[in-house]
Amino acid sequence: MLTLCADRRFLGPREPSGFLLDLEWLAVEALHTDAGPPRLAEALTERRRASQG
């Protein structure tokens, strides 16, 4: 069993489904890359930027 929790300030304001998608992406990315919070924050920003345009 895997239990996840997150500070919504880290993920930013989004609709609930966006929040859950971001949380899932962060969990997978953290396990896959072993990156820490600063690198994950950068990667999430890059991911959001790419999805917008």
DALIN-V640539 format. One record per residue. RES is the residue in one letter. PSI is psi in whole degrees, 0 to 359 (* if undefined). OMEGA is omega in degrees with one decimal (none if undefined). D_CENTER is the distance of its C-alpha to the mean C-alpha in Angstrom with 2 decimals. Layout:
res={RES & RES}
psi={PSI & PSI}
omega={OMEGA & OMEGA}
d_center={D_CENTER & D_CENTER}
//
This chain:
res={M & L & T & L & C & A & D & R & R & F & L & G & P & R & E & P & S & G & F & L & L & D & L & E & W & L & A & V & E & A & L & H & T & D & A & G & P & P & R & L & A & E & A & L & T & E & R & R & R & A & S & Q & G}
psi={139 & 125 & 128 & 145 & 155 & 150 & 116 & 338 & 329 & 320 & 338 & 165 & 121 & 166 & 158 & 319 & 324 & 321 & 314 & 322 & 318 & 318 & 316 & 315 & 316 & 319 & 313 & 315 & 318 & 319 & 322 & 321 & 345 & 29 & 152 & 176 & 317 & 315 & 322 & 321 & 318 & 315 & 321 & 319 & 316 & 318 & 315 & 319 & 317 & 325 & 342 & 336 & *}
omega={178.1 & 177.3 & -179.3 & 171.5 & -177.8 & 172.4 & -176.4 & 176.3 & 178.4 & -177.5 & 178.6 & -178.6 & 177.9 & 174.8 & -175.9 & -179.2 & 176.0 & 177.6 & -178.5 & 176.6 & 177.3 & 179.8 & 177.8 & -179.6 & 179.5 & 179.9 & 179.7 & 179.9 & -180.0 & 179.3 & -176.4 & -173.4 & -175.7 & 179.9 & 176.9 & -177.4 & -179.6 & 179.7 & 178.0 & 177.7 & 177.3 & -178.7 & 178.7 & 177.1 & 177.8 & -179.4 & 179.5 & -179.9 & -179.9 & -178.6 & -179.3 & -174.0 & none}
d_center={19.66 & 16.08 & 15.11 & 11.67 & 11.42 & 9.29 & 10.74 & 10.13 & 11.30 & 8.34 & 6.15 & 9.49 & 12.08 & 11.61 & 13.68 & 13.07 & 12.40 & 9.71 & 8.10 & 8.66 & 7.60 & 3.99 & 4.67 & 6.75 & 5.21 & 3.55 & 7.04 & 8.88 & 8.03 & 9.01 & 11.99 & 12.98 & 13.06 & 13.60 & 11.79 & 11.71 & 9.70 & 11.42 & 10.76 & 7.01 & 7.24 & 9.72 & 8.15 & 5.42 & 8.72 & 10.68 & 8.98 & 9.51 & 12.89 & 13.90 & 13.36 & 15.50 & 18.39}
//
